[in-house]
Amino acid sequence: MDAMSERDIRLEPTEHEAPEKIRGHRLRFTGSGGEYFRVWIVNVLLSVVTLGFYTPFARKRTAQYFYGHSMIAGSALEFTAQQRRMVFGFLMVFGLTAAYQLAARTGQDTAVSLFLIIGALLAPFIWASAMRFRLSNTRWRGLRLVFTANWKEIYRASWPVFALALVWVATFYALDLLMPDFAEEVAAPKGLPQVPGSAIGLVCLALFLSVLCIIRIEYNYRSLLVQRTRIGNEVSRWKPVYMDFVKIWAGTLLVFLLSAVVIVVAAFAFFGSSALLFKNGTKDAGSWIFLAVIFGALFFFLLLFLASGPARAYREARMFHLIWNNTGISQIARFKCTLSTKRFVLLRLKNMVFTMFSLGFYRPFARVSEYRMKFESVTLYVKGGVDQLAGRLERAQQEGFGDALADAAGLDLIG
């Protein structure tokens, strides 16, 4: 290992320890698209037949496949969740979503506002329960992860969730004051409804504030998740700061805007050709223009979908690199990530094209290829041998068995 790697991972011994050799272990994924396709197609068929109620069972089968083929230092991960908890969590989320959609579709503004507030209050509870569930059911060499954050820490980190709900509740009521007859104008149109500039400005401000809240939510939750996750008695380390997340989101916006330029140029080129034909007096110009409008609209949405792909892939790759390149386990282990953003974006674009032309049947192969690229870009650096590390963590886990029982008794809702 070169000097740069040793400096970056910073696994220095304490003053009472003798220097130990730092060993790197590249993470490996042994699954394949063909194998996962068989899991995926069964999940899809059964989900269709059961009108979606097979979803929690499909999620467990998928998690077990990917965990079972994810090798860390020669040992696979395990997913040991109880199916009944995953079913209960799915039914709870399904019920809340259905109730919100019913209130929204029936025009019950007060009920919608109430759901936003209740949803904001429940969101931290659901997120923390999901993290406890996922981590406590993740095993490596018999060791399990534990999320140790208390509810005070969780709700304190969730203030952007409450701010986001308040922004939109205030926006809805302000729009109702600015446009009291808007609903009637839409229901019985006599031309285009009049939208004042102040209403447009208000919505733009709400969207801007929402983006800021979402960035802060992501940073707070990821920070809390890493810093309060424990394996044995060892705590995790976390180095990123809030501005790191802001830079990634700004880069994502820039990539999206560049992609939007491509959309505009392509749209002008397409509709420009139709205008040229019309000008030249084509015999079937009317029919051609009608078809051009129909196919042009479809083409526009197709390009919009393709153009958003690079932005989403860019954000995913940058975030993955940031998190795994700045995470460690106390002073005994450290992760290093070498994921190339450019390669991942190109892979995502290729997968999107293949998935569309295969009518979705390439999706399992796409998912495996993206998971493999991300997973195998990570290297685990350990002070001493892996067996020595696992033994140390196992002894610490046995000593903390009372804490493990207390955590297992918690209410885990979401799989």
C-alpha contacts under 8 A as a table, 3 or more apart, distances in Angstrom:
res1	aa1	res2	aa2	distance
1	M	5	S	6.38
1	M	6	E	7.08
2	D	5	S	5.53
2	D	6	E	6.63
3	A	6	E	5.18
3	A	7	R	6.19
4	M	7	R	5.16
4	M	8	D	6.08
5	S	8	D	5.09
5	S	9	I	6.19
6	E	9	I	5.51
6	E	10	R	6.32
6	E	11	L	7.77
6	E	22	I	8.00
7	R	10	R	5.48
9	I	334	R	5.78
9	I	335	F	7.45
9	I	336	K	7.53
9	I	381	Y	7.47
10	R	331	Q	7.83
11	L	22	I	7.83
11	L	331	Q	5.38
11	L	332	I	6.21
11	L	333	A	7.03
11	L	334	R	7.51
11	L	383	K	6.80
12	E	19	P	7.63
12	E	331	Q	7.13
13	P	16	H	7.76
13	P	17	E	5.55
13	P	18	A	6.70
13	P	19	P	5.79
13	P	20	E	7.40
13	P	331	Q	7.83
14	T	17	E	5.32
15	E	18	A	8.00
20	E	383	K	5.97
20	E	384	G	5.55
21	K	383	K	5.99
21	K	384	G	5.46
22	I	381	Y	6.35
22	I	382	V	5.50
22	I	383	K	4.56
22	I	384	G	5.90
23	R	381	Y	5.44
23	R	382	V	5.34
23	R	383	K	6.53
23	R	384	G	6.78
23	R	385	G	7.13
24	G	379	T	6.29
24	G	380	L	5.59
24	G	381	Y	4.31
24	G	382	V	6.45
25	H	72	I	7.33
25	H	73	A	5.48
25	H	379	T	5.46
25	H	380	L	5.03
25	H	381	Y	6.24
25	H	382	V	7.94
26	R	72	I	7.41
26	R	73	A	7.13
26	R	376	E	6.72
26	R	377	S	7.74
26	R	378	V	6.30
26	R	379	T	4.27
26	R	380	L	6.25
27	L	70	S	7.48
27	L	71	M	5.90
27	L	72	I	5.12
27	L	73	A	6.78
27	L	375	F	6.39
27	L	376	E	5.08
27	L	377	S	7.39
27	L	378	V	5.88
27	L	379	T	5.76
27	L	380	L	7.17
28	R	70	S	6.12
28	R	71	M	5.09
28	R	72	I	6.76
28	R	372	R	7.73
28	R	375	F	6.86
28	R	376	E	5.25
29	F	69	H	5.50
29	F	70	S	4.75
29	F	71	M	6.00
29	F	372	R	5.84
29	F	375	F	6.95
29	F	376	E	6.73
30	T	69	H	5.05
30	T	70	S	6.71
30	T	71	M	7.49
31	G	35	E	6.90
31	G	36	Y	7.36
31	G	65	Y	8.00
31	G	66	F	7.36
31	G	69	H	5.43
31	G	70	S	7.99
31	G	368	V	7.48
32	S	35	E	5.39
32	S	36	Y	6.29
32	S	365	F	7.53
32	S	368	V	6.53
33	G	36	Y	5.16
33	G	37	F	5.88
33	G	364	P	5.96
33	G	365	F	4.19
33	G	366	A	7.64
33	G	367	R	7.96
33	G	368	V	5.69
33	G	369	S	7.49
34	G	37	F	5.09
34	G	38	R	6.91
34	G	365	F	7.08
35	E	38	R	5.68
35	E	39	V	7.07
36	Y	39	V	5.06
36	Y	40	W	6.01
36	Y	65	Y	7.48
36	Y	364	P	6.23
36	Y	365	F	7.55
36	Y	368	V	7.61
37	F	40	W	4.92
37	F	41	I	5.95
37	F	364	P	5.40
37	F	365	F	7.05
38	R	41	I	5.45
38	R	42	V	6.42
39	V	42	V	5.55
39	V	43	N	6.33
39	V	61	R	7.33
39	V	62	T	7.13
40	W	43	N	5.05
40	W	44	V	6.18
40	W	62	T	7.61
40	W	364	P	6.56
41	I	44	V	5.09
41	I	45	L	6.15
42	V	45	L	5.25
42	V	46	L	6.09
43	N	46	L	5.39
43	N	47	S	5.96
43	N	54	Y	7.60
43	N	55	T	7.78
43	N	58	A	5.21
44	V	47	S	5.14
44	V	48	V	6.21
45	L	48	V	5.22
45	L	49	V	6.25
46	L	49	V	5.04
46	L	50	T	6.03
46	L	54	Y	6.27
47	S	50	T	5.23
47	S	51	L	5.87
47	S	52	G	4.55
47	S	53	F	6.35
47	S	54	Y	4.87
47	S	55	T	6.11
47	S	58	A	7.82
48	V	51	L	5.07
48	V	52	G	6.02
49	V	52	G	7.67
50	T	53	F	5.44
50	T	54	Y	6.07
51	L	54	Y	7.72
52	G	55	T	5.63
53	F	56	P	7.31
54	Y	57	F	5.45
54	Y	58	A	6.18
55	T	58	A	4.99
55	T	59	R	6.12
55	T	90	F	7.90
56	P	59	R	5.04
56	P	60	K	6.34
56	P	83	Q	7.60
56	P	86	M	5.69
56	P	87	V	5.57
56	P	90	F	6.44
56	P	415	G	7.53
57	F	60	K	5.20
57	F	61	R	6.34
57	F	83	Q	7.06
57	F	86	M	7.86
57	F	87	V	7.67
58	A	61	R	5.19
58	A	62	T	6.11
59	R	62	T	5.11
59	R	63	A	6.06
59	R	415	G	7.99
60	K	63	A	5.10
60	K	64	Q	6.06
60	K	81	A	7.67
60	K	83	Q	7.49
61	R	64	Q	5.19
61	R	65	Y	6.22
62	T	65	Y	5.19
62	T	66	F	6.38
63	A	66	F	5.35
63	A	67	Y	5.87
63	A	79	F	6.69
64	Q	67	Y	5.17
64	Q	68	G	5.71
64	Q	78	E	6.88
64	Q	79	F	5.50
65	Y	68	G	5.25
65	Y	69	H	6.43
66	F	69	H	5.38
66	F	70	S	6.21
67	Y	70	S	5.16
67	Y	76	A	6.89
67	Y	77	L	4.97
67	Y	78	E	5.56
67	Y	79	F	6.32
68	G	71	M	7.79
68	G	76	A	5.57
68	G	77	L	5.60
68	G	78	E	5.84
68	G	79	F	7.75
69	H	76	A	6.23
69	H	77	L	7.48
70	S	76	A	5.35
70	S	77	L	5.93
70	S	375	F	7.93
71	M	74	G	5.52
71	M	75	S	5.15
71	M	76	A	4.31
71	M	77	L	6.61
72	I	75	S	5.32
72	I	76	A	6.15
72	I	77	L	7.46
72	I	380	L	7.88
73	A	380	L	7.89
73	A	386	V	7.14
75	S	140	W	7.05
75	S	141	R	6.67
76	A	140	W	6.63
76	A	141	R	7.76
77	L	138	T	6.93
77	L	139	R	5.67
77	L	140	W	4.96
77	L	141	R	7.68
78	E	137	N	7.78
78	E	138	T	5.71
78	E	139	R	4.89
78	E	140	W	6.40
79	F	137	N	5.59
79	F	138	T	5.07
79	F	139	R	6.55
80	T	137	N	4.94
80	T	138	T	6.58
80	T	139	R	7.56
81	A	85	R	7.79
81	A	86	M	7.74
81	A	133	F	7.64
81	A	134	R	7.72
81	A	137	N	5.24
81	A	415	G	7.63
82	Q	85	R	5.78
82	Q	86	M	6.90
83	Q	86	M	5.19
83	Q	87	V	6.28
84	R	87	V	5.06
84	R	88	F	6.15
85	R	88	F	5.08
85	R	89	G	6.15
85	R	412	D	7.03
85	R	413	L	6.18
85	R	414	I	7.15
85	R	415	G	7.06
86	M	89	G	5.16
86	M	90	F	6.17
86	M	413	L	6.95
86	M	414	I	5.84
86	M	415	G	4.66
87	V	90	F	5.11
87	V	91	L	6.21
88	F	91	L	5.22
88	F	92	M	6.21
88	F	413	L	6.72
88	F	414	I	7.71
89	G	92	M	5.15
89	G	93	V	6.31
89	G	413	L	4.59
89	G	414	I	4.43
89	G	415	G	6.65
90	F	93	V	5.32
90	F	94	F	6.02
90	F	414	I	6.81
90	F	415	G	7.83
91	L	94	F	4.98
91	L	95	G	6.04
92	M	95	G	5.23
92	M	96	L	6.35
93	V	96	L	5.20
93	V	97	T	6.10
94	F	97	T	5.21
94	F	98	A	6.09
95	G	98	A	5.18
95	G	99	A	6.18
96	L	99	A	5.20
96	L	100	Y	6.27
97	T	100	Y	5.18
97	T	101	Q	6.19
98	A	101	Q	5.16
98	A	102	L	6.14
99	A	102	L	5.16
99	A	103	A	6.32
100	Y	103	A	5.18
100	Y	104	A	6.14
100	Y	112	V	6.71
100	Y	115	F	6.48
101	Q	104	A	5.04
101	Q	105	R	6.01
102	L	105	R	5.30
102	L	106	T	6.17
103	A	106	T	5.39
103	A	107	G	6.40
103	A	108	Q	5.43
103	A	109	D	7.72
103	A	111	A	6.03
103	A	112	V	5.92
104	A	107	G	5.38
104	A	108	Q	6.22
104	A	109	D	7.28
104	A	111	A	7.93
104	A	112	V	5.97
105	R	108	Q	7.79
108	Q	111	A	5.30
108	Q	112	V	6.23
109	D	112	V	5.04
109	D	113	S	6.18
110	T	113	S	5.15
110	T	114	L	6.10
111	A	114	L	4.93
111	A	115	F	6.08
112	V	115	F	5.05
112	V	116	L	6.25
113	S	116	L	5.07
113	S	117	I	6.38
113	S	169	V	5.82
114	L	117	I	5.19
114	L	118	I	6.08
115	F	118	I	5.02
115	F	119	G	5.66
116	L	119	G	5.02
116	L	120	A	6.09
116	L	165	A	5.87
116	L	169	V	7.52
117	I	120	A	5.11
117	I	121	L	6.35
117	I	162	F	7.60
117	I	165	A	6.14
117	I	166	L	7.62
118	I	121	L	5.06
118	I	122	L	6.13
119	G	122	L	5.07
119	G	123	A	5.78
120	A	123	A	5.21
120	A	124	P	7.52
120	A	161	V	5.82
120	A	162	F	5.55
120	A	165	A	6.28
121	L	124	P	6.78
121	L	125	F	7.68
121	L	162	F	7.27
122	L	125	F	5.25
122	L	126	I	6.13
123	A	126	I	5.16
123	A	127	W	6.01
123	A	161	V	7.68
124	P	127	W	5.09
124	P	128	A	6.00
124	P	154	I	6.50
124	P	155	Y	6.23
124	P	158	S	6.25
125	F	128	A	5.32
125	F	129	S	6.04
126	I	129	S	5.13
126	I	130	A	6.05
126	I	413	L	7.03
126	I	414	I	7.05
127	W	130	A	5.10
127	W	131	M	6.25
128	A	131	M	5.08
128	A	132	R	6.12
128	A	154	I	7.24
129	S	132	R	5.12
129	S	133	F	6.03
129	S	411	L	6.74
129	S	412	D	4.91
129	S	413	L	5.73
129	S	414	I	6.44
130	A	133	F	5.05
130	A	134	R	6.09
130	A	412	D	6.50
130	A	413	L	6.27
130	A	414	I	4.61
130	A	415	G	6.10
131	M	134	R	5.18
131	M	135	L	5.94
131	M	147	F	7.00
131	M	225	L	7.78
132	R	135	L	5.37
132	R	136	S	5.76
132	R	146	V	6.83
132	R	147	F	5.46
132	R	412	D	6.63
133	F	136	S	5.43
133	F	137	N	6.17
133	F	412	D	5.27
133	F	413	L	7.25
133	F	414	I	6.77
133	F	415	G	6.35
134	R	137	N	5.33
134	R	138	T	6.34
134	R	415	G	6.42
135	L	138	T	5.13
135	L	144	R	7.16
135	L	145	L	5.09
135	L	146	V	5.92
135	L	147	F	6.74
136	S	139	R	7.82
136	S	144	R	5.92
136	S	145	L	5.40
136	S	146	V	5.50
136	S	147	F	7.54
136	S	408	A	7.66
137	N	144	R	6.99
137	N	145	L	7.74
138	T	144	R	5.71
138	T	145	L	6.41
139	R	142	G	5.58
139	R	143	L	5.26
139	R	144	R	4.59
139	R	145	L	7.12
140	W	143	L	5.13
140	W	144	R	6.54
141	R	390	A	7.31
142	G	394	E	7.94
143	L	231	I	7.12
143	L	232	G	7.38
143	L	390	A	7.94
143	L	393	L	7.49
143	L	394	E	6.42
143	L	397	Q	7.52
144	R	231	I	6.32
144	R	232	G	7.74
145	L	229	T	6.65
145	L	230	R	5.77
145	L	231	I	4.91
145	L	232	G	7.72
146	V	229	T	5.54
146	V	230	R	5.14
146	V	231	I	6.36
146	V	404	A	7.66
146	V	407	D	7.66
147	F	225	L	7.12
147	F	228	R	5.73
147	F	229	T	4.52
147	F	230	R	6.39
148	T	228	R	5.28
148	T	229	T	6.11
148	T	230	R	7.07
149	A	153	E	6.21
149	A	154	I	6.62
149	A	224	L	7.44
149	A	228	R	5.42
149	A	229	T	7.91
150	N	153	E	5.48
150	N	154	I	6.35
151	W	154	I	4.90
151	W	155	Y	6.07
152	K	155	Y	5.40
152	K	156	R	6.01
153	E	156	R	5.11
153	E	157	A	6.15
154	I	157	A	5.25
154	I	158	S	6.30
154	I	224	L	7.76
155	Y	158	S	4.83
155	Y	159	W	6.85
156	R	159	W	5.96
157	A	160	P	7.74
157	A	217	I	7.73
157	A	220	N	5.60
157	A	221	Y	6.83
157	A	224	L	7.65
158	S	161	V	5.41
158	S	162	F	7.00
158	S	217	I	6.71
158	S	220	N	7.39
158	S	221	Y	7.71
159	W	162	F	5.28
159	W	163	A	6.26
160	P	163	A	4.82
160	P	164	L	5.98
160	P	213	C	5.10
160	P	214	I	7.25
160	P	216	R	6.40
160	P	217	I	5.65
161	V	164	L	5.16
161	V	165	A	6.41
161	V	213	C	7.07
161	V	214	I	7.88
161	V	217	I	6.68
162	F	165	A	5.19
162	F	166	L	6.24
163	A	166	L	5.13
163	A	167	V	6.13
163	A	213	C	7.09
164	L	167	V	5.14
164	L	168	W	6.60
164	L	209	L	7.67
164	L	210	S	5.88
164	L	213	C	6.04
164	L	214	I	7.92
165	A	168	W	5.47
165	A	169	V	6.17
166	L	169	V	5.07
166	L	170	A	5.96
167	V	170	A	5.35
167	V	171	T	6.09
167	V	206	A	6.36
167	V	209	L	7.56
167	V	210	S	7.53
168	W	171	T	4.74
168	W	172	F	6.03
168	W	206	A	6.86
169	V	172	F	5.28
169	V	173	Y	6.43
170	A	173	Y	5.31
170	A	174	A	6.04
171	T	174	A	5.05
171	T	175	L	6.05
171	T	202	L	7.11
171	T	203	V	7.16
171	T	206	A	6.91
172	F	175	L	5.22
172	F	176	D	6.24
173	Y	176	D	5.02
173	Y	177	L	6.42
174	A	177	L	5.14
174	A	178	L	6.23
175	L	178	L	4.95
175	L	179	M	5.80
175	L	180	P	7.75
175	L	199	A	6.28
176	D	179	M	5.27
176	D	180	P	5.07
177	L	180	P	5.58
178	L	196	P	7.91
178	L	199	A	6.79
179	M	182	F	5.35
179	M	195	V	7.59
180	P	183	A	7.66
181	D	184	E	5.45
181	D	185	E	6.31
182	F	185	E	5.10
182	F	186	V	6.30
182	F	193	P	7.00
182	F	194	Q	7.95
183	A	186	V	5.25
183	A	187	A	6.16
184	E	187	A	5.02
184	E	188	A	6.01
184	E	189	P	7.88
185	E	188	A	5.32
185	E	189	P	5.12
185	E	190	K	7.20
185	E	193	P	5.94
186	V	189	P	5.28
186	V	193	P	6.69
189	P	192	L	6.90
189	P	193	P	7.18
190	K	193	P	7.81
195	V	199	A	6.70
195	V	200	I	7.35
196	P	199	A	5.46
196	P	200	I	6.79
197	G	200	I	5.11
197	G	201	G	6.17
198	S	201	G	5.04
198	S	202	L	6.05
199	A	202	L	4.99
199	A	203	V	6.28
200	I	203	V	5.24
200	I	204	C	6.24
201	G	204	C	5.08
201	G	205	L	6.15
202	L	205	L	5.11
202	L	206	A	6.20
203	V	206	A	4.99
203	V	207	L	6.18
204	C	207	L	5.10
204	C	208	F	6.23
205	L	208	F	5.09
205	L	209	L	6.18
206	A	209	L	5.16
206	A	210	S	5.98
207	L	210	S	4.93
207	L	211	V	6.30
208	F	211	V	5.28
208	F	212	L	6.54
209	L	212	L	5.13
209	L	213	C	6.22
210	S	213	C	5.02
210	S	214	I	6.10
211	V	214	I	5.07
211	V	215	I	6.21
212	L	215	I	5.26
212	L	216	R	6.29
213	C	216	R	5.11
213	C	217	I	6.02
214	I	217	I	4.97
214	I	218	E	6.17
215	I	218	E	5.25
215	I	219	Y	6.28
215	I	245	F	6.85
215	I	246	V	6.86
215	I	249	W	7.64
216	R	219	Y	5.09
216	R	220	N	5.98
216	R	242	Y	7.41
217	I	220	N	5.23
217	I	221	Y	6.01
218	E	221	Y	5.37
218	E	222	R	5.99
219	Y	222	R	5.36
219	Y	223	S	5.95
219	Y	242	Y	6.23
219	Y	245	F	6.73
220	N	223	S	5.24
220	N	224	L	6.08
221	Y	224	L	5.13
221	Y	225	L	5.96
222	R	225	L	5.03
222	R	226	V	6.24
223	S	226	V	5.44
223	S	227	Q	6.00
223	S	238	W	6.96
224	L	227	Q	5.21
224	L	228	R	5.74
225	L	228	R	5.52
225	L	229	T	5.99
226	V	229	T	5.36
226	V	236	S	5.95
226	V	237	R	6.97
226	V	238	W	6.50
226	V	327	T	7.63
227	Q	235	V	6.97
227	Q	236	S	5.37
227	Q	237	R	6.04
227	Q	238	W	6.26
228	R	235	V	7.05
228	R	236	S	7.07
229	T	235	V	6.36
229	T	236	S	6.12
230	R	233	N	6.37
230	R	234	E	5.64
230	R	235	V	4.73
230	R	236	S	6.33
231	I	234	E	5.50
231	I	235	V	6.76
231	I	393	L	6.80
231	I	397	Q	7.33
232	G	393	L	4.72
232	G	394	E	6.24
232	G	395	R	7.44
232	G	396	A	4.74
232	G	397	Q	4.04
232	G	398	Q	7.80
232	G	400	G	7.29
233	N	393	L	7.01
233	N	396	A	5.29
233	N	397	Q	6.38
233	N	400	G	7.18
234	E	329	I	6.44
234	E	330	S	5.80
234	E	393	L	7.42
235	V	329	I	5.92
235	V	330	S	5.44
236	S	327	T	6.98
236	S	328	G	5.57
236	S	329	I	4.45
236	S	330	S	5.57
237	R	326	N	7.72
237	R	327	T	5.39
237	R	328	G	4.89
237	R	329	I	5.91
237	R	330	S	6.07
238	W	326	N	5.92
238	W	327	T	5.11
238	W	328	G	7.02
239	K	326	N	5.48
239	K	327	T	7.02
240	P	244	D	6.35
240	P	322	L	7.31
240	P	323	I	7.40
240	P	326	N	6.64
241	V	244	D	5.55
241	V	245	F	7.29
242	Y	245	F	5.42
242	Y	246	V	6.54
243	M	246	V	4.79
243	M	247	K	6.10
244	D	247	K	5.28
244	D	248	I	6.47
245	F	248	I	5.14
245	F	249	W	6.30
245	F	319	M	7.78
246	V	249	W	5.17
246	V	250	A	6.08
247	K	250	A	5.01
247	K	251	G	6.08
248	I	251	G	5.06
248	I	252	T	6.13
248	I	315	R	6.36
248	I	318	R	6.68
248	I	319	M	7.21
249	W	252	T	4.90
249	W	253	L	6.24
249	W	315	R	6.96
250	A	253	L	5.11
250	A	254	L	6.30
251	G	254	L	5.02
251	G	255	V	6.22
251	G	315	R	7.79
252	T	255	V	5.15
252	T	256	F	6.19
252	T	311	A	5.15
252	T	312	R	7.21
252	T	314	Y	6.39
252	T	315	R	5.69
253	L	256	F	5.04
253	L	257	L	6.16
253	L	311	A	7.14
254	L	257	L	5.11
254	L	258	L	6.23
255	V	258	L	5.17
255	V	259	S	6.19
255	V	310	P	6.92
255	V	311	A	5.29
255	V	314	Y	7.78
256	F	259	S	4.98
256	F	260	A	6.10
256	F	307	A	6.86
256	F	308	S	6.04
256	F	310	P	7.27
256	F	311	A	5.14
257	L	260	A	4.83
257	L	261	V	6.37
258	L	261	V	5.16
258	L	262	V	6.75
259	S	262	V	5.15
259	S	263	I	6.53
259	S	307	A	4.89
259	S	308	S	7.05
259	S	310	P	7.71
260	A	263	I	4.90
260	A	264	V	6.29
260	A	304	L	7.36
260	A	307	A	6.54
261	V	264	V	5.13
261	V	265	V	6.18
262	V	265	V	5.20
262	V	266	A	6.07
262	V	307	A	7.75
263	I	266	A	5.18
263	I	267	A	6.00
263	I	300	F	7.14
263	I	303	L	6.02
263	I	304	L	6.63
263	I	307	A	7.25
264	V	267	A	5.07
264	V	268	F	6.09
265	V	268	F	5.23
265	V	269	A	6.14
266	A	269	A	5.09
266	A	270	F	6.15
267	A	270	F	5.11
267	A	271	F	6.10
267	A	296	G	7.55
267	A	300	F	6.68
268	F	271	F	5.28
268	F	272	G	5.54
269	A	272	G	5.04
269	A	273	S	6.39
270	F	273	S	5.51
270	F	274	S	6.88
270	F	296	G	7.33
271	F	274	S	5.09
271	F	275	A	6.28
271	F	292	A	7.46
271	F	296	G	7.37
272	G	275	A	5.11
272	G	276	L	6.23
273	S	276	L	5.03
273	S	277	L	6.35
274	S	277	L	5.17
274	S	278	F	6.29
274	S	288	W	7.65
274	S	289	I	6.47
274	S	292	A	6.85
275	A	278	F	5.08
275	A	279	K	6.14
276	L	279	K	5.07
276	L	280	N	6.24
277	L	280	N	5.17
277	L	281	G	6.55
277	L	282	T	5.83
277	L	285	A	6.89
278	F	281	G	5.28
278	F	282	T	5.92
278	F	285	A	5.44
278	F	286	G	7.94
278	F	289	I	7.73
279	K	282	T	7.72
281	G	285	A	6.82
282	T	285	A	4.94
284	D	287	S	5.50
284	D	288	W	6.05
285	A	288	W	4.96
285	A	289	I	5.97
286	G	289	I	5.23
286	G	290	F	6.32
287	S	290	F	5.13
287	S	291	L	6.27
288	W	291	L	5.15
288	W	292	A	5.92
289	I	292	A	4.78
289	I	293	V	6.11
290	F	293	V	5.27
290	F	294	I	6.44
291	L	294	I	5.12
291	L	295	F	5.97
291	L	296	G	7.94
292	A	295	F	5.26
292	A	296	G	5.37
293	V	296	G	4.90
293	V	297	A	6.06
294	I	297	A	5.39
294	I	298	L	6.51
295	F	298	L	5.01
295	F	299	F	5.87
296	G	299	F	4.88
296	G	300	F	5.99
297	A	300	F	5.02
297	A	301	F	6.40
298	L	301	F	5.33
298	L	302	L	6.13
299	F	302	L	5.01
299	F	303	L	6.10
300	F	303	L	5.15
300	F	304	L	6.08
301	F	304	L	4.85
301	F	305	F	6.12
302	L	305	F	5.17
302	L	306	L	6.26
303	L	306	L	4.96
303	L	307	A	5.84
304	L	307	A	5.04
304	L	308	S	6.14
305	F	308	S	5.34
305	F	309	G	6.54
306	L	309	G	5.20
306	L	310	P	7.59
306	L	349	L	7.49
306	L	352	M	7.56
307	A	310	P	6.21
307	A	311	A	7.45
308	S	311	A	5.32
308	S	312	R	6.32
309	G	312	R	5.28
309	G	313	A	6.04
309	G	345	V	7.93
309	G	348	R	7.14
309	G	349	L	6.60
309	G	352	M	7.89
310	P	313	A	5.09
310	P	314	Y	5.84
310	P	345	V	5.63
310	P	346	L	7.93
310	P	348	R	7.45
310	P	349	L	6.97
311	A	314	Y	5.08
311	A	315	R	6.24
312	R	315	R	5.27
312	R	316	E	6.15
313	A	316	E	5.07
313	A	317	A	6.07
313	A	341	T	8.00
313	A	344	F	6.82
313	A	345	V	5.22
313	A	348	R	6.47
314	Y	317	A	5.33
314	Y	318	R	6.08
314	Y	341	T	6.16
314	Y	342	K	7.84
314	Y	344	F	7.68
314	Y	345	V	6.04
315	R	318	R	5.24
315	R	319	M	5.94
316	E	319	M	5.29
316	E	320	F	6.06
317	A	320	F	5.14
317	A	321	H	6.12
317	A	339	L	7.05
317	A	340	S	7.48
317	A	341	T	5.38
317	A	344	F	6.68
317	A	345	V	7.88
317	A	374	K	7.92
318	R	321	H	5.15
318	R	322	L	6.08
318	R	341	T	6.45
319	M	322	L	5.08
319	M	323	I	6.13
320	F	323	I	5.40
320	F	324	W	6.13
320	F	374	K	7.74
321	H	324	W	5.55
321	H	325	N	5.72
321	H	337	C	5.71
321	H	338	T	7.08
321	H	339	L	6.16
322	L	325	N	5.40
322	L	326	N	6.29
323	I	326	N	5.42
323	I	327	T	6.24
324	W	327	T	5.37
324	W	335	F	5.95
324	W	336	K	6.36
324	W	337	C	5.83
324	W	378	V	7.31
325	N	335	F	5.90
325	N	336	K	4.75
325	N	337	C	5.01
326	N	335	F	7.20
326	N	336	K	7.62
327	T	334	R	6.46
327	T	335	F	6.04
328	G	331	Q	7.58
328	G	333	A	5.65
328	G	334	R	4.16
328	G	335	F	5.89
329	I	332	I	6.06
329	I	333	A	5.02
329	I	334	R	6.20
330	S	333	A	6.81
331	Q	334	R	7.90
332	I	382	V	6.03
332	I	383	K	5.30
332	I	389	L	7.73
333	A	380	L	6.99
333	A	381	Y	5.57
333	A	382	V	4.50
333	A	383	K	6.23
334	R	380	L	5.90
334	R	381	Y	5.12
334	R	382	V	6.60
335	F	378	V	6.61
335	F	379	T	5.68
335	F	380	L	4.71
335	F	381	Y	6.08
336	K	378	V	5.60
336	K	379	T	5.19
336	K	380	L	6.55
336	K	381	Y	7.56
337	C	377	S	5.50
337	C	378	V	4.44
337	C	379	T	6.43
338	T	377	S	5.16
338	T	378	V	6.53
339	L	344	F	7.69
339	L	373	M	7.45
339	L	374	K	6.32
339	L	377	S	5.13
339	L	378	V	7.65
340	S	343	R	5.37
340	S	344	F	6.24
341	T	344	F	5.17
341	T	345	V	6.12
342	K	345	V	5.23
342	K	346	L	6.27
343	R	346	L	5.19
343	R	347	L	6.11
344	F	347	L	4.98
344	F	348	R	6.12
344	F	370	E	7.42
344	F	373	M	7.52
345	V	348	R	5.10
345	V	349	L	6.28
346	L	349	L	5.15
346	L	350	K	6.21
347	L	350	K	5.13
347	L	351	N	6.12
347	L	370	E	7.29
348	R	351	N	5.05
348	R	352	M	6.09
348	R	366	A	7.88
348	R	370	E	7.40
349	L	352	M	5.08
349	L	353	V	6.31
350	K	353	V	5.29
350	K	354	F	6.20
351	N	354	F	5.14
351	N	355	T	5.87
351	N	362	Y	7.65
351	N	363	R	7.66
351	N	366	A	5.31
352	M	355	T	5.14
352	M	356	M	6.21
353	V	356	M	5.29
353	V	357	F	6.28
354	F	357	F	5.26
354	F	358	S	5.99
354	F	362	Y	6.32
355	T	358	S	5.17
355	T	359	L	6.13
355	T	360	G	4.78
355	T	361	F	6.39
355	T	362	Y	4.76
355	T	363	R	5.64
355	T	366	A	7.65
356	M	359	L	5.14
356	M	360	G	5.88
357	F	360	G	7.59
358	S	361	F	5.45
358	S	362	Y	5.98
359	L	362	Y	7.72
360	G	363	R	5.52
361	F	364	P	7.19
362	Y	365	F	5.42
362	Y	366	A	6.20
363	R	366	A	5.01
363	R	367	R	6.15
364	P	367	R	5.10
364	P	368	V	6.23
365	F	368	V	5.25
365	F	369	S	6.20
366	A	369	S	5.23
366	A	370	E	6.23
367	R	370	E	5.32
367	R	371	Y	6.06
368	V	371	Y	5.12
368	V	372	R	5.96
369	S	372	R	5.14
369	S	373	M	6.22
370	E	373	M	5.20
370	E	374	K	6.34
371	Y	374	K	5.30
371	Y	375	F	5.91
372	R	375	F	5.17
372	R	376	E	5.76
373	M	376	E	5.57
373	M	377	S	6.22
374	K	377	S	5.34
374	K	378	V	7.26
375	F	378	V	5.86
376	E	379	T	7.60
382	V	385	G	6.79
382	V	386	V	6.79
382	V	389	L	7.58
383	K	389	L	7.80
384	G	388	Q	6.70
384	G	389	L	7.21
385	G	388	Q	5.18
385	G	389	L	6.33
386	V	389	L	4.96
386	V	390	A	6.05
387	D	390	A	5.10
387	D	391	G	6.04
388	Q	391	G	5.18
388	Q	392	R	6.20
389	L	392	R	5.19
389	L	393	L	6.23
390	A	393	L	5.15
390	A	394	E	5.97
391	G	394	E	5.05
391	G	395	R	6.20
392	R	395	R	5.35
392	R	396	A	6.36
393	L	396	A	5.06
393	L	397	Q	6.08
394	E	397	Q	4.98
394	E	398	Q	6.25
395	R	398	Q	5.20
395	R	399	E	6.32
396	A	399	E	5.11
396	A	400	G	6.27
397	Q	400	G	5.04
397	Q	401	F	6.19
398	Q	401	F	5.11
399	E	402	G	7.93
400	G	403	D	5.46
400	G	404	A	6.54
401	F	404	A	4.92
401	F	405	L	6.30
402	G	405	L	5.18
402	G	406	A	6.34
403	D	406	A	5.07
403	D	407	D	6.18
404	A	407	D	5.10
404	A	408	A	6.10
405	L	408	A	5.01
405	L	409	A	6.26
406	A	409	A	5.24
406	A	410	G	6.85
407	D	410	G	5.36
